[in-house]
Amino acid sequence: MSRRIDHLVVAVRDLDKAASFYKRLGFQVGARNRHSWGTENRLIQFRTSFVELITVGEGAEIAPHTPRAFSFGAFLRDYLQHREGLAMLVLDSQDAQADAALFAEKRIGAFEPFFFERMGRRPDGSEIKVAFTLAFAEAADAPHAGFFVCQQHFPENFWNPAFQIHDNKAEDVCVVALSAPDPERYEGFLSSFTGVKPSQPSLHDLSYRLAGGHLDVMTPDDAGEVYGSVEAEMEQPSFVAFAIRIEDVERQAKWLDAAEIPYAHIGSRLVVPASAALGVAIAFEAT
């Protein structure tokens, strides 16, 4: 069984400004949370996935990377010194300890699993505990593209239908786009990370079928054709876009018109360009 997209890590310098923008797109955005090491996030939850808007908060105590410990905080700090945008792809895990061992066996990451917990809030304001174990993988020569899997220990406390109601009728993250100057160079890594072999929709591009969606890997030029304005790294991999499944694309176009957010119709999708969306193109496609 293929993994599903668990969530996307979107790094931003001003968390409240980013939350305001995503609200203007028609999403319900959750309250601010803080990790013990100092990163702060606000979540946009869907049926089986979510978008994590995240920044480095004041007074953060960021641990350094070590050969056996991938530092989530250090990766985000370094990413934000370079740019804003979609920094990391996270797939689901049923057993992060086993996945960490698998990644080490396949030589895509020899990192210890990372456990953490925090308090969250229900829609009524009451507190609940959520906890996660992460297993990281690392692609060669990809300092600005992060990969890990996430095991949720209290999923019943995290997933909540009340958080999944959006004005734009969004349902789930369905596509993630990774730009790379030579997509085939990363085929082995991504096959090991996702657990699936890719199809090849065009000459150089690759597509990895995931549960409920897919990861598309394409050249910067192809990414520009598919998503319009993107902010791709020309010499190394970078996540440049994601797509959200919604009920009605034309309804969303009217919503964006009212919010004065620029967009383009590209094929059957409606795409908000990276230049308007904090470094990552956001596509909307019909259910």
MINU-827575 format. One line per 8 residues: number of its first residue (from 1); for each residue x, y, z of C-alpha. Coordinates in Angstrom, 1 decimal. Layout:
BEGIN
NUM> X,Y,Z | ...
This chain:
BEGIN
1> 0.0,0.0,0.0 | 1.4,3.4,-1.0 | 1.9,6.1,1.5 | -0.3,9.2,1.5 | 0.7,12.9,1.7 | 0.5,13.6,5.4 | 1.3,17.3,5.3 | 3.3,20.0,3.6
9> 5.7,22.3,5.5 | 5.4,25.9,4.2 | 8.1,28.1,5.7 | 7.2,31.8,6.1 | 8.9,34.7,7.8 | 5.7,36.3,9.1 | 3.3,33.6,10.4 | 0.3,35.8,11.0
17> 0.6,37.5,7.6 | 0.8,34.1,5.9 | -2.3,32.9,7.9 | -4.2,36.0,6.7 | -3.3,35.3,3.1 | -4.5,31.7,3.4 | -7.7,32.9,4.9 | -8.2,35.1,1.9
25> -7.7,32.0,-0.3 | -10.8,30.6,1.6 | -9.1,28.3,4.1 | -9.8,27.9,7.8 | -6.5,28.5,9.6 | -5.9,27.1,13.1 | -4.5,28.9,16.1 | -0.7,29.5,16.7
33> 1.2,26.6,18.3 | 4.8,26.6,19.5 | 7.2,23.6,19.5 | 9.5,23.2,22.5 | 12.5,24.2,20.5 | 10.9,27.5,19.3 | 9.4,27.0,15.8 | 5.8,28.2,15.6
41> 3.0,27.0,13.3 | -0.6,27.4,12.2 | -2.3,24.5,10.5 | -4.8,24.1,7.7 | -6.4,20.7,8.1 | -8.2,18.7,5.4 | -9.7,15.2,5.4 | -6.4,13.2,5.3
49> -3.7,15.9,5.0 | -2.8,19.4,6.2 | -0.6,22.4,5.3 | 1.7,23.5,8.1 | 2.5,27.2,8.0 | 5.7,27.6,10.1 | 8.3,30.1,11.2 | 11.1,30.4,13.7
57> 9.8,32.1,16.8 | 11.6,34.6,19.1 | 13.9,33.0,21.6 | 14.1,29.7,19.6 | 16.7,27.3,20.8 | 17.6,25.4,17.6 | 19.6,22.2,17.9 | 22.3,21.7,15.3
65> 22.4,18.9,12.8 | 24.6,15.9,13.8 | 25.4,12.7,11.8 | 22.6,10.9,13.7 | 20.2,13.7,14.3 | 18.4,15.7,11.6 | 17.4,19.0,13.1 | 14.0,20.1,11.9
73> 14.5,23.5,13.4 | 17.9,24.0,11.8 | 16.6,23.0,8.4 | 13.8,25.6,8.6 | 16.0,28.3,10.0 | 18.5,27.8,7.1 | 15.7,27.6,4.5 | 14.2,30.9,5.7
81> 17.6,32.6,5.4 | 17.4,31.6,1.8 | 13.7,32.0,0.8 | 10.1,31.4,1.8 | 8.1,28.6,0.3 | 7.3,24.9,0.4 | 10.2,23.5,2.3 | 9.4,19.9,3.1
89> 7.2,17.0,2.0 | 5.8,14.7,4.7 | 4.3,11.3,4.1 | 2.4,9.2,6.6 | 4.0,6.5,8.7 | 2.5,3.6,10.7 | 5.8,2.9,12.4 | 8.4,5.6,12.3
97> 11.0,3.5,14.1 | 10.8,0.9,11.3 | 10.8,3.6,8.6 | 14.0,5.1,10.1 | 15.6,1.7,9.9 | 14.4,1.2,6.3 | 15.8,4.6,5.3 | 19.2,3.7,6.8
105> 19.1,0.3,5.0 | 18.4,2.1,1.7 | 21.1,4.7,2.5 | 18.8,7.7,2.3 | 19.1,8.7,5.9 | 20.8,7.3,9.0 | 19.0,9.5,11.5 | 17.5,8.5,14.8
113> 13.7,8.9,14.9 | 12.6,12.1,16.5 | 9.7,12.1,19.0 | 7.9,15.2,20.3 | 4.6,16.2,21.8 | 2.7,19.4,22.4 | -0.6,20.6,23.6 | -3.3,21.5,21.0
121> -6.7,22.9,21.3 | -10.1,21.7,20.2 | -12.6,24.1,18.5 | -14.2,24.7,21.9 | -10.8,25.8,23.3 | -10.1,22.8,25.5 | -6.6,21.4,25.5 | -5.6,18.0,24.2
129> -2.2,16.3,23.7 | -0.8,15.4,20.3 | 2.4,13.5,19.8 | 4.5,12.5,16.7 | 7.5,10.5,15.7 | 9.4,11.6,12.6 | 11.8,9.7,10.5 | 13.9,11.8,8.1
137> 15.4,11.1,4.7 | 18.0,13.2,2.9 | 18.5,13.6,-0.8 | 22.0,14.4,-2.0 | 22.7,18.0,-3.1 | 19.2,19.1,-2.0 | 19.7,21.5,0.8 | 16.4,23.3,0.3
145> 14.1,20.2,-0.1 | 13.3,18.3,3.0 | 11.7,14.8,3.3 | 10.3,12.9,6.3 | 7.5,10.6,7.4 | 5.3,11.3,10.4 | 3.6,8.8,12.8 | 0.8,10.3,14.8
153> 0.4,8.7,18.3 | -3.0,10.3,19.1 | -4.7,10.7,15.7 | -8.1,10.9,17.4 | -6.9,14.2,19.1 | -5.5,15.7,15.9 | -7.9,15.0,13.1 | -11.2,16.9,13.7
161> -14.0,17.5,11.1 | -14.6,20.9,12.7 | -11.2,22.0,11.5 | -11.8,20.7,8.0 | -14.6,23.1,7.0 | -13.3,25.7,4.5 | -15.1,28.5,2.8 | -13.5,27.4,-0.5
169> -14.8,23.8,0.0 | -11.2,22.4,0.0 | -11.0,18.7,0.5 | -7.3,17.6,0.5 | -3.8,18.1,-0.8 | -3.6,16.0,-4.0 | -0.4,17.0,-5.8 | 3.1,18.1,-4.8
177> 5.5,19.4,-7.4 | 9.3,19.1,-7.1 | 11.5,20.9,-9.6 | 14.9,19.4,-10.3 | 17.4,20.2,-13.1 | 17.8,16.4,-13.7 | 14.7,14.6,-12.4 | 16.0,11.1,-13.2
185> 19.0,11.7,-10.9 | 16.6,11.6,-7.9 | 14.6,8.5,-9.1 | 16.3,6.1,-6.8 | 16.0,8.3,-3.7 | 12.4,9.1,-4.3 | 11.5,5.5,-5.0 | 13.0,4.5,-1.7
193> 11.3,7.4,0.2 | 7.8,6.9,-1.3 | 8.0,3.1,-1.7 | 6.7,3.3,-5.3 | 8.2,3.3,-8.8 | 7.5,6.3,-10.9 | 5.7,6.7,-14.2 | 7.2,9.0,-16.8
201> 4.5,11.3,-18.2 | 7.0,13.2,-20.4 | 10.6,12.9,-21.6 | 12.4,13.9,-18.4 | 9.6,14.1,-15.8 | 8.6,11.5,-13.2 | 5.3,11.0,-11.2 | 5.0,9.0,-8.0
209> 1.5,7.7,-7.3 | 0.6,8.1,-3.7 | -2.6,7.2,-1.8 | -5.0,9.9,-2.8 | -2.5,12.0,-4.8 | 0.9,12.1,-6.4 | 4.4,13.6,-6.3 | 5.4,15.1,-9.6
217> 9.1,15.7,-10.4 | 9.9,18.0,-13.3 | 12.4,20.3,-14.8 | 12.2,24.0,-13.9 | 11.0,24.7,-17.5 | 8.3,22.1,-17.3 | 7.2,23.4,-13.8 | 6.8,26.8,-15.3
225> 4.6,25.5,-18.1 | 2.4,23.5,-15.6 | 2.1,26.1,-12.9 | 2.9,29.4,-14.5 | 5.0,31.6,-12.3 | 7.2,29.4,-10.0 | 10.2,30.1,-7.9 | 12.4,27.1,-8.8
233> 16.1,26.6,-7.9 | 17.9,26.2,-11.2 | 20.7,24.0,-10.0 | 19.2,21.9,-7.2 | 15.8,20.4,-6.3 | 13.1,22.6,-4.8 | 9.4,22.2,-4.1 | 7.6,24.7,-6.2
241> 3.9,24.0,-6.1 | 1.0,22.0,-4.6 | -2.5,21.4,-5.6 | -5.7,21.3,-3.5 | -8.8,19.4,-4.5 | -11.9,21.5,-4.3 | -15.6,21.1,-5.3 | -15.8,23.9,-7.9
249> -13.0,25.7,-9.6 | -15.2,28.4,-11.1 | -16.6,29.2,-7.6 | -13.0,29.5,-6.4 | -12.2,31.9,-9.2 | -15.0,34.2,-8.1 | -13.7,34.0,-4.5 | -10.2,35.0,-5.6
257> -11.6,37.8,-7.7 | -13.4,39.2,-4.6 | -10.2,38.8,-2.5 | -8.2,40.5,-5.3 | -5.7,37.6,-5.5 | -4.2,37.0,-8.9 | -4.5,33.7,-10.6 | -4.5,32.0,-14.0
265> -6.4,29.2,-15.6 | -3.9,26.6,-16.7 | -5.5,23.6,-18.2 | -8.3,22.5,-15.9 | -6.7,24.1,-12.9 | -6.8,27.5,-11.3 | -3.3,28.5,-10.2 | -2.2,31.3,-7.8
273> 1.4,32.1,-8.8 | 4.3,31.8,-6.4 | 5.0,35.5,-6.7 | 1.6,36.1,-5.0 | 1.6,33.1,-2.6 | 4.8,33.5,-0.5 | 7.1,31.5,-2.8 | 5.0,28.5,-3.7
281> 2.4,28.2,-6.5 | -1.0,27.0,-5.3 | -3.3,25.1,-7.7 | -6.9,24.3,-7.3 | -8.4,21.4,-9.1 | -11.9,20.0,-9.2 | -12.9,16.8,-7.3
